[in-house]
């Protein structure tokens, strides 16, 4: 876990263009942004970084957004 000054947002999105738009807009507003392409990657980042907020796509391959949400809740 890293120390940070800015609030941290984890963006979980399987479409690259959407990820980049979200990342750009959030960083423009002063957020630190972490990126994951799927629910599995998101879980790894949540364990390592403990983001303040997660923006999660609901329709993703491998692990959909609802499954990822349930898995994150089980981590606590």
Steps between C-alpha positions, in 0.01 A plus 500: 500500500635839402452828681326760289371855520221469241185289529543179305247362251520153349346488152403149388406499132568248225474751212824690453348822367260523794783435745706781353211751502419421863868515600553833325190661653570375851866604490391843372294534818795413722448130565767233495368235259568128500392295197381140472371328187292239683374392841799275569744788453274723711514260793879495488515880501246530782716273715815700421380860486165534687338759270258756640248437222446233232335578166402159370361390162218252549547306171851358482641165394654259753347665809204736458456811710251348742728205574793739547292711740413196710864388501620846615246501781627160617851646533392717791 
